[in-house]
Amino acid sequence: MEEAAEKHKDYEGAKLGMWLFLATEFLLFVGPLLLYYAYRYRYAPGFASGSAELGLRLGTINTVVLLTSSLTMALAVSAVRKGMRGAGALLLCATIVLGIVFLLIKYIEWSAKIGHSIYPGSEKLASMEAGEALFFGLYYLMTGIHGLHVLGGVILLGVMLKMALSGSVNSEDYGPLE
């Protein structure tokens, strides 16, 4: 007679792994942010000029989208932990949609800049004064890294949604989602 394999659950190890992952995420983003602040101090007029060319409305909408997606994700985890599989799946779907909305808004922002010939390697960017050129270089670097991060999250959340719908992530085994 075959014995059913019992799934090993190590939530403390999983939490430690998540904290280590978050530490690497911090390191990924802190370098470009430090560069941004150092160059912003050194080239304040150029950075002010460059940032004035960005859309405040789209940036504000994207900030609200990101904050809302954090809320829907936290609520999804809470719902799954409480055994509310349907609500958890719905909230995961909402988080995925919000991630896609973020990426679409970023696409619109980038398209506008590219349409004005402001992109890495462009003649227009090369002809800008140093501060403004640095601003846009860092803008593309940081928003590109963040966009890839969000895209990876959307893909991973799709996997988590499938697991939640199949029942492999549930109130007794929610570690992968958390």
C-alpha positions as CSV (number, residue, x, y, z in Angstrom):
1,M,0.0,0.0,0.0
2,E,1.4,3.4,-0.9
3,E,1.4,6.0,1.7
4,A,0.3,9.5,0.8
5,A,3.2,12.0,0.8
6,E,2.7,14.7,3.3
7,K,3.5,18.2,2.2
8,H,6.3,19.8,4.2
9,K,5.3,23.2,5.4
10,D,7.9,25.5,6.8
11,Y,6.2,28.9,7.2
12,E,9.1,30.4,9.3
13,G,11.6,29.4,6.6
14,A,9.3,30.8,3.9
15,K,9.0,34.1,5.8
16,L,12.8,34.3,6.1
17,G,13.1,33.6,2.4
18,M,10.6,36.4,1.7
19,W,12.5,38.8,3.9
20,L,15.7,37.9,2.0
21,F,14.0,38.4,-1.3
22,L,12.7,41.8,-0.1
23,A,16.3,42.8,0.9
24,T,17.5,42.0,-2.6
25,E,14.6,44.1,-4.0
26,F,15.7,46.9,-1.8
27,L,19.3,46.6,-3.1
28,L,18.0,46.5,-6.7
29,F,16.1,49.8,-6.3
30,V,18.3,51.7,-3.8
31,G,21.3,52.1,-6.2
32,P,19.4,54.0,-8.9
33,L,17.5,56.0,-6.2
34,L,20.8,57.1,-4.7
35,L,22.1,58.1,-8.1
36,Y,18.9,60.0,-8.7
37,Y,19.2,62.0,-5.5
38,A,22.9,62.7,-5.9
39,Y,22.4,63.9,-9.5
40,R,19.3,65.8,-8.6
41,Y,21.3,67.7,-6.0
42,R,24.1,68.3,-8.5
43,Y,22.0,69.2,-11.5
44,A,18.9,70.7,-9.9
45,P,17.8,72.9,-12.8
46,G,18.2,70.1,-15.4
47,F,16.2,67.7,-13.2
48,A,13.5,70.3,-12.6
49,S,13.3,70.9,-16.4
50,G,13.1,67.1,-17.1
51,S,10.6,66.4,-14.5
52,A,8.4,69.2,-15.8
53,E,8.0,67.2,-19.0
54,L,6.4,64.3,-17.2
55,G,2.6,64.1,-16.8
56,L,1.5,64.8,-13.2
57,R,-1.9,63.3,-13.9
58,L,-0.7,59.9,-15.2
59,G,1.9,59.7,-12.5
60,T,-0.7,60.4,-9.8
61,I,-3.1,57.8,-11.3
62,N,-0.2,55.2,-11.4
63,T,0.5,55.9,-7.7
64,V,-3.1,55.3,-6.8
65,V,-3.1,52.1,-8.9
66,L,0.0,50.8,-7.1
67,L,-1.4,51.6,-3.7
68,T,-4.7,50.0,-4.5
69,S,-3.0,46.9,-5.8
70,S,-1.1,46.6,-2.5
71,L,-4.4,46.8,-0.7
72,T,-6.1,44.2,-3.0
73,M,-3.1,41.8,-2.6
74,A,-3.2,42.1,1.2
75,L,-6.9,41.5,1.2
76,A,-6.5,38.5,-1.1
77,V,-4.0,36.9,1.3
78,S,-6.3,37.6,4.2
79,A,-9.3,36.1,2.3
80,V,-7.4,32.9,1.5
81,R,-6.2,32.6,5.1
82,K,-9.8,32.8,6.2
83,G,-10.9,30.1,3.8
84,M,-12.7,32.6,1.5
85,R,-11.4,31.0,-1.8
86,G,-13.7,32.9,-4.1
87,A,-13.0,36.3,-2.6
88,G,-9.3,35.5,-2.6
89,A,-9.4,34.6,-6.2
90,L,-11.4,37.7,-7.1
91,L,-9.0,40.0,-5.2
92,L,-6.0,38.3,-7.0
93,C,-7.7,39.0,-10.3
94,A,-8.2,42.6,-9.2
95,T,-4.5,42.8,-8.3
96,I,-3.5,41.4,-11.7
97,V,-5.7,43.8,-13.5
98,L,-4.2,46.7,-11.5
99,G,-0.7,45.6,-12.4
100,I,-1.7,45.5,-16.1
101,V,-3.3,49.0,-15.8
102,F,0.0,50.2,-14.3
103,L,2.0,48.8,-17.2
104,L,-0.4,50.3,-19.8
105,I,-0.1,53.7,-18.2
106,K,3.7,53.4,-18.2
107,Y,3.5,52.4,-21.9
108,I,1.5,55.6,-22.6
109,E,4.1,57.7,-20.7
110,W,7.0,56.1,-22.5
111,S,5.3,56.3,-25.9
112,A,4.8,60.1,-25.4
113,K,8.5,60.6,-24.6
114,I,9.6,58.4,-27.5
115,G,7.2,60.3,-29.7
116,H,9.0,63.5,-28.7
117,S,12.3,61.8,-29.6
118,I,13.3,61.6,-25.9
119,Y,14.7,58.1,-25.4
120,P,18.1,56.6,-24.6
121,G,20.5,57.0,-27.6
122,S,18.3,59.6,-29.3
123,E,19.9,62.7,-30.8
124,K,17.5,65.0,-28.9
125,L,18.5,63.4,-25.6
126,A,22.2,63.7,-26.5
127,S,21.7,67.4,-27.3
128,M,20.1,68.2,-23.9
129,E,22.1,69.7,-21.1
130,A,23.8,67.2,-18.8
131,G,21.3,67.4,-15.9
132,E,18.2,66.9,-18.1
133,A,19.9,64.1,-20.0
134,L,20.8,62.4,-16.7
135,F,17.3,62.8,-15.5
136,F,15.8,61.0,-18.5
137,G,18.5,58.3,-18.4
138,L,17.6,57.6,-14.8
139,Y,13.9,57.9,-15.5
140,Y,14.1,55.2,-18.1
141,L,16.3,53.0,-16.0
142,M,14.2,53.2,-12.8
143,T,10.8,53.0,-14.5
144,G,12.1,50.1,-16.7
145,I,13.3,48.1,-13.7
146,H,10.1,48.8,-11.9
147,G,8.0,47.9,-15.0
148,L,9.9,44.5,-15.3
149,H,9.3,44.0,-11.6
150,V,5.5,44.6,-12.0
151,L,5.4,42.4,-15.1
152,G,7.1,39.6,-13.1
153,G,4.6,40.1,-10.3
154,V,1.6,39.9,-12.7
155,I,2.9,36.6,-14.1
156,L,3.6,35.2,-10.6
157,L,0.1,36.3,-9.5
158,G,-1.3,34.5,-12.4
159,V,0.3,31.3,-11.1
160,M,-0.9,32.0,-7.6
161,L,-4.5,32.6,-9.0
162,K,-4.3,29.2,-10.7
163,M,-3.1,27.6,-7.4
164,A,-5.9,29.3,-5.4
165,L,-8.6,28.2,-7.9
166,S,-7.3,24.6,-7.8
167,G,-7.3,24.6,-4.0
168,S,-3.5,24.0,-3.7
169,V,-3.3,27.4,-2.0
170,N,-5.9,27.5,0.8
171,S,-6.5,28.4,4.4
172,E,-4.2,25.6,5.6
173,D,-1.5,26.1,3.0
174,Y,-1.2,29.8,2.1
175,G,2.6,30.2,2.3
176,P,3.2,30.5,-1.4
177,L,0.7,33.3,-1.6
178,E,1.9,35.1,1.4
